[in-house]
Structure formats: C-alpha cells, structure tokens
Amino acid sequence: MKRIYPLLGDRSVLWLLFWVNVFGTAYGYYWYKWQLVDTPLHFLFFVPDSPTASLFFVFVLGAFLMGKNCPLMEALAIVSLVKYGLWAVVMNLMVFFVSGQLDWIGLMLMASHFAMAVEGVLYAPFYRIKPWHLIVAAVVLLHNEIIDYVFKMMPRYHTLDLYMDQIGYFTFWLSIFSIAVGYYFALRPDRFLLSLKNSR
C-alpha cells in the first residue's frame, strides 16, 4: 500500500481519473437516455444512479486537484460508488444466470462498475468526512432506494423483471453495507489516514 498511495496521489493520475470519470459519467447519462425520456420530471435526478455516483467522485477529484477537500461529496461518493458499482456487477451476473448470455456490453459494465467501487474505497484515506456528512449520504442513498423500488424508477433490466422484489431486498442491504464501508474506510477514528499534501 505504501507504494500505491504515492502513485494515487500523483497529479497526473488524479487528472487521468478525473477525465475518465467525466467521460464515464457522460456516457452513463447517455446510457439512461431512453429511460429518462419516460421518467416524470420530479424523479429525473434519482434515475441515473451510477453516473450520479461517478459525478460525485468527479467533484471529489476536482477538489483534490485544487488541494482541497469536499467532505460531503466524499461521503456521497464512497457510499454510492460502492453501492452502485457492486449492484451493477451483481445484476449483470444475474442476467447471465437467468438468460445464459452476457454480451461484451455486460462485461464492460461489470468491469467499469467494479472499478467505480474500488476507486471510491482506494481514495478514502484522503477523505475528511465528519459524522453528519455520512448521515446525509446515508439518507440520500436510502431515499433513492424508496424512489427506485416503491415508485418503480429502478434501472431497467427487462430480463430480471420477475425478480424485482428480491432485487429490491438485496439492494436495501447493499445500501446498508455501503454505508458501513463508508464508515469503516472514511470515518472511524483509527482509520488509515493520509494528508492531502501528498496528492499535490
């Protein structure tokens, strides 16, 4: 880990990740375009889950590049990147088990979303989250859960339509797990901590 963190804190790596996440976020919103067309206006913010998670991380990286921290964005980023990163991996595996098929787009989605979860955790030592930041992030995450599975705004995987109740139950506990990950890596008193000065 001592070898990894100087590399992660290098400005060229931060810039690379910044632009990767910018373009990934833009593609994510584009991927949701057909669902967004059918989404009521007041639900628009809550539908594109993964690109919004990576957008939070774009703000985090932008703050790092300016030598600053944005703790609320950091809290939103780690819990949502872990949740939606792992969620997409599991959903695409379910598509494979149900249909027996997984195309290259599904494999790409699995790889990119798993990378989202990893990057959110890897940069946790640089975060400066306080309890109220994590509480707000937890409320946002669980509120989005209600929007998705009570008001039926969840991402569309038509292959899995018969399993929405089970997916909703799994997703709730994945949210709890993601909040716990956020606490463990980014808030607990004895966590691994690095100064932002190392990222300059």
Disulfide bonds with the S-S distance in Angstrom:
none
